Amino acid sequence: MKFIKCKELKDKKTDLAFGKNFTDYMFVLEYHNGAWDYENACIKPYEPFSLDPSTSVFHYGQAVFEGLKAYKNDKGEVRIFRPMDNMNRMIDSCERVCIPPFDTKFVHDALVELVKLEKDWIPTAPGTSLYIRPFAMGVDKALGVHAAKNYILSIILSPVGAYYTHGLAPVSLCVEEHYKRACIGGTGHHKVAGNYAASILAADLAEKKGYDQVLWLDAQENKYMEEVGSMNIFFVIDGVVITPMLAGSILPGITRRSTIELLKARGYKIEERRVSVAEVVAAADNGTLNEIFGTGTAAVVSPVGTFGYLGKDYQVGDGGMGKITKYVYDELTGIQTGIKPDEFGWVEKVI
């Protein structure tokens, strides 16, 4: 793998607004003539891509991405959370939109080298991290609805603080009654760029109503909870932790999986099944809705204080962070940063 040195390094910014600032270097791997060009893959200075106006990704959205994080603790250790899980999920997403599969070990190793190179960009304050964004896109200079013959796979890095500006304060969700994010047989099970474009309008409308995020219902019956715009969702009803099952329209979140594995190992009762909005509303009304929380790479764990449905707002528990939500947050972030032992083997220590 080639390395192209920056002529001039950036000042390391202290602004940790999510996804606003980027490090000095990026990784780039190209696909042409029927194969990924590993020989000429490189870590190079972060810079714009030069793409033709006819480039296929602009018109047909053949693109996938991933999100994961690296952490630096007070011992100087640099730790990445479950990177191969992200590589494997990215391969699944590529397959769904006809992007040729890549060598996951090669890209994983390039990711590690990039993080090592940019270790001084990793913030160390509580709740901060280095966000890692791998992505791949079709870059044919031609119009026509078909799989491209040329691709770029890249990795960029961004030092970040909390995903939500209010940190761990409980968020409010709006149950979306009209628009749909994904359906079974579509691309909702994969991290495809178009999924997020389809979610923007509903998220914008929810924000105008005073909510933080949208809680999506299923596309077929319009009554089962699926996921939040940037998170998987968990409900604690009468002490039982329930999360919508993966049935083809919900993203198989890596933090979701980690949460399930963690809670099962600790003896909590976990159910993966369909969860109707009527069930959750009834639990809120009768006082058995103890907690709701979201999980995802960006926010890690986010408590939900209220949700709105059919013009009425419902309080979750006492409106604050519940004890299971706090436990999951403390355990996952503790494992990620090295404060707590990693008994599951989730963390890859690179320095």
C-alpha positions in Angstrom: 0.0 0.0 0.0 1.4 3.4 -1.0 1.8 6.4 1.3 1.7 10.0 0.0 2.9 12.5 2.6 1.0 15.7 3.3 3.0 18.8 2.3 1.4 20.7 5.2 -0.5 19.3 8.2 -3.7 20.9 9.4 -4.2 22.5 12.8 -5.9 19.9 15.0 -9.3 21.6 15.7 -10.9 21.6 19.1 -14.4 21.9 17.6 -15.8 18.3 18.0 -19.2 18.9 16.4 -20.1 15.6 14.8 -18.8 15.1 11.3 -17.6 18.7 10.7 -13.8 18.3 10.8 -11.6 15.8 9.2 -8.0 14.5 9.7 -5.0 15.0 7.5 -5.1 11.7 5.6 -7.6 9.4 3.9 -7.4 5.9 2.4 -8.4 5.3 -1.3 -8.8 2.0 -3.2 -10.1 2.0 -6.8 -11.8 -0.7 -8.9 -11.4 -0.8 -12.6 -10.8 -3.4 -15.4 -12.8 -5.9 -13.4 -10.8 -5.9 -10.1 -9.9 -3.9 -7.1 -6.4 -2.3 -7.6 -4.8 -3.3 -4.3 -1.3 -2.6 -5.7 -2.0 1.1 -6.1 -4.2 1.6 -3.0 -2.9 4.5 -0.9 -3.1 6.6 2.2 -2.9 10.1 0.9 -3.7 13.7 2.0 -7.4 14.3 2.6 -8.6 16.1 -0.5 -11.7 16.4 -2.8 -12.4 13.7 -5.4 -12.5 15.0 -9.0 -15.7 13.5 -10.5 -17.4 14.1 -13.8 -20.9 15.6 -13.7 -22.2 12.3 -15.3 -20.6 10.2 -12.6 -23.1 7.4 -11.9 -23.3 7.7 -8.1 -24.8 11.3 -8.5 -27.7 10.0 -10.6 -28.4 6.4 -9.4 -27.1 6.4 -5.8 -25.0 3.3 -6.0 -23.2 3.8 -2.7 -22.8 2.2 0.7 -21.0 3.3 3.9 -20.1 2.2 7.4 -19.5 4.0 10.7 -17.2 2.9 13.6 -15.1 4.5 16.2 -11.6 4.6 17.6 -10.9 5.6 21.2 -7.8 6.7 23.1 -7.6 6.3 26.8 -5.4 7.8 29.5 -2.9 5.1 29.0 -2.4 6.1 25.4 -4.0 3.0 24.1 -5.9 3.3 20.8 -8.8 1.0 20.6 -11.2 0.2 17.7 -14.6 -1.3 18.5 -15.5 -4.4 16.4 -13.9 -3.3 13.1 -14.3 -6.6 11.3 -18.0 -6.6 12.0 -18.2 -3.3 10.1 -16.1 -4.8 7.2 -18.4 -7.8 6.9 -21.6 -5.7 7.1 -20.2 -3.4 4.4 -19.6 -6.5 2.1 -23.3 -7.4 2.6 -24.3 -3.8 1.7 -22.1 -3.9 -1.4 -23.7 -7.2 -2.5 -27.2 -5.7 -2.2 -26.4 -2.8 -4.6 -24.0 -4.7 -6.9 -20.7 -3.2 -5.8 -18.0 -5.8 -6.2 -16.8 -7.4 -2.9 -13.4 -6.3 -1.6 -10.8 -8.0 0.5 -12.0 -7.3 4.0 -8.6 -8.0 5.6 -6.8 -5.6 3.3 -9.3 -2.8 3.9 -9.3 -3.6 7.7 -5.5 -3.4 7.8 -5.6 -0.1 5.8 -8.1 1.3 8.3 -5.8 0.3 11.2 -2.8 1.9 9.6 -4.8 5.1 8.9 -5.9 5.3 12.5 -2.4 4.7 13.7 -1.1 7.5 11.5 -3.8 9.9 12.8 -3.6 8.9 16.4 -2.9 12.5 17.5 -6.3 13.5 16.2 -8.1 11.2 18.6 -9.7 13.3 21.4 -9.5 11.9 25.0 -12.3 13.7 26.9 -15.2 11.6 28.1 -17.7 11.0 25.4 -15.3 11.8 22.5 -13.8 9.6 19.9 -12.4 9.4 16.3 -15.3 8.6 14.0 -14.3 6.3 11.1 -16.3 6.5 7.8 -15.6 3.8 5.2 -17.7 4.2 2.0 -17.8 2.9 -1.6 -19.5 4.3 -4.7 -19.9 3.7 -8.4 -18.0 6.3 -10.5 -18.7 5.5 -14.1 -18.7 8.6 -16.4 -21.9 7.5 -18.0 -25.7 7.6 -17.6 -27.8 4.4 -17.5 -29.5 2.4 -14.8 -27.1 -0.5 -14.3 -24.2 -1.5 -12.1 -21.1 0.7 -12.6 -17.8 -0.8 -13.9 -15.6 1.6 -11.8 -15.7 2.2 -8.1 -13.9 4.1 -5.4 -13.6 2.8 -1.8 -12.4 5.3 0.7 -12.0 5.8 4.5 -12.1 9.2 6.1 -11.7 10.1 9.8 -13.3 12.8 12.0 -12.7 13.7 15.6 -16.1 13.9 17.3 -17.9 14.6 20.5 -21.5 13.6 21.4 -23.8 12.9 18.4 -26.6 14.9 20.0 -25.7 18.4 21.1 -27.4 17.8 24.5 -25.2 14.8 25.1 -26.9 12.1 27.3 -30.0 14.1 28.0 -33.1 12.1 27.0 -34.3 12.6 23.4 -37.8 12.9 22.1 -39.1 10.8 19.3 -41.9 11.3 16.8 -43.6 8.1 15.6 -43.9 8.6 11.9 -47.4 7.9 10.7 -47.2 8.5 6.9 -43.7 8.2 5.4 -41.7 4.9 5.3 -38.0 4.3 5.6 -37.8 0.8 4.2 -39.8 -2.4 3.4 -39.0 -6.1 3.4 -37.2 -6.9 0.2 -35.8 -3.3 -0.1 -32.5 -2.0 1.2 -33.4 -1.2 4.8 -31.3 -4.2 6.0 -28.2 -2.7 4.5 -26.3 0.6 5.0 -27.1 2.0 1.6 -26.9 5.7 1.1 -30.4 6.0 -0.4 -32.0 4.8 2.8 -30.9 8.0 4.5 -32.0 10.3 1.7 -35.4 8.7 2.1 -35.5 9.6 5.8 -34.6 13.3 5.6 -38.1 14.7 5.0 -39.7 13.0 7.9 -36.8 13.9 10.1 -37.1 17.5 9.1 -40.8 17.6 9.8 -40.3 15.9 13.2 -37.7 18.5 14.1 -40.1 21.3 13.2 -42.6 19.8 15.6 -39.9 19.9 18.4 -38.7 16.3 18.3 -35.2 15.0 18.0 -35.7 12.0 15.7 -38.2 9.9 13.9 -39.3 6.5 15.1 -40.3 4.5 12.0 -43.2 2.1 11.6 -43.2 -0.9 9.3 -44.2 -0.3 5.7 -46.7 -3.1 5.3 -49.1 -2.7 8.3 -48.0 0.7 9.6 -48.2 -0.5 13.2 -44.9 -2.1 14.2 -42.0 -0.2 15.6 -38.8 -0.6 13.5 -35.9 1.8 14.2 -35.0 5.4 14.7 -33.3 7.5 12.0 -29.8 6.9 13.4 -30.3 4.1 15.9 -31.9 0.8 16.6 -34.5 0.9 19.4 -35.0 -0.9 22.6 -38.1 -0.9 24.9 -38.1 -2.0 28.6 -41.6 -3.1 29.4 -42.3 -4.5 32.9 -38.6 -5.3 33.3 -38.2 -7.1 30.0 -35.9 -5.7 27.3 -37.6 -5.9 23.9 -36.1 -4.9 20.5 -37.7 -5.3 17.0 -36.5 -8.4 15.4 -34.4 -8.3 12.2 -36.8 -9.3 9.4 -35.3 -7.6 6.4 -36.2 -3.9 6.8 -34.1 -3.0 9.9 -30.4 -2.4 10.0 -28.5 -5.1 11.9 -26.7 -2.6 14.1 -23.4 -3.6 15.7 -24.1 -1.7 18.8 -27.6 -3.4 18.8 -25.9 -6.8 18.7 -23.4 -5.8 21.4 -26.3 -4.6 23.6 -28.2 -7.9 23.2 -25.0 -10.0 23.9 -24.1 -7.9 26.9 -27.6 -8.0 28.5 -28.0 -11.7 27.9 -24.6 -12.4 29.5 -25.7 -10.4 32.5 -28.9 -12.4 32.9 -31.5 -9.9 31.6 -34.5 -11.1 29.9 -34.3 -10.1 26.2 -36.9 -10.5 23.5 -36.4 -9.9 19.7 -39.8 -9.7 18.2 -42.4 -7.4 16.6 -43.3 -4.5 18.8 -46.5 -2.7 18.0 -47.0 1.0 18.7 -50.3 0.0 20.4 -48.3 -2.2 22.8 -45.9 0.6 23.7 -48.7 3.2 24.1 -50.6 0.8 26.4 -47.5 0.3 28.5 -47.0 4.0 28.7 -50.6 4.5 29.8 -50.5 1.7 32.4 -47.1 2.6 33.9 -45.2 -0.5 32.7 -43.1 1.3 30.1 -40.0 1.6 32.2 -37.5 2.7 29.6 -36.8 3.3 25.9 -33.3 3.7 24.5 -31.6 3.8 21.1 -28.3 2.2 20.2 -25.9 3.1 17.3 -22.2 3.8 16.6 -22.7 7.6 16.5 -24.7 8.0 19.8 -23.6 4.6 21.4 -26.7 4.6 23.7 -29.3 7.4 23.9 -32.1 7.5 26.4 -35.6 8.4 25.2 -37.7 10.6 27.5 -40.8 11.1 25.5 -42.4 9.9 22.2 -45.3 11.4 20.2 -48.0 9.5 18.4 -51.2 10.6 16.8 -50.8 14.1 18.2 -50.2 13.0 21.8 -46.9 12.9 23.8 -46.2 10.0 26.1 -43.6 10.1 28.9 -41.2 7.2 29.2 -40.7 6.1 32.9 -39.9 9.2 34.9 -38.6 11.0 31.8 -35.0 10.5 32.6 -32.3 8.0 31.9 -33.4 4.5 33.1 -31.2 2.1 35.0 -30.8 -0.4 32.2 -30.0 2.3 29.7 -27.3 3.7 32.0 -26.0 0.2 32.6 -25.6 -0.5 28.9 -24.0 2.9 28.3 -21.5 2.5 31.1 -20.6 -1.0 30.1 -20.2 -0.4 26.4 -18.3 2.8 26.7 -16.2 1.2 29.5 -15.3 -1.7 27.2 -14.6 0.7 24.3 -12.2 2.9 26.3 -10.6 0.2 28.4 -12.1 1.3 31.7 -13.8 -2.1 31.9 -12.5 -5.5 30.8 -13.4 -6.7 27.3 -14.6 -10.2 28.1 -16.3 -10.5 24.8 -13.2 -9.8 22.6 -14.9 -6.8 20.9 -12.0 -4.4 21.0 -9.0 -4.3 18.8 -6.1 -2.5 20.4 -3.9 -1.0 17.7 -1.4 1.0 19.8 
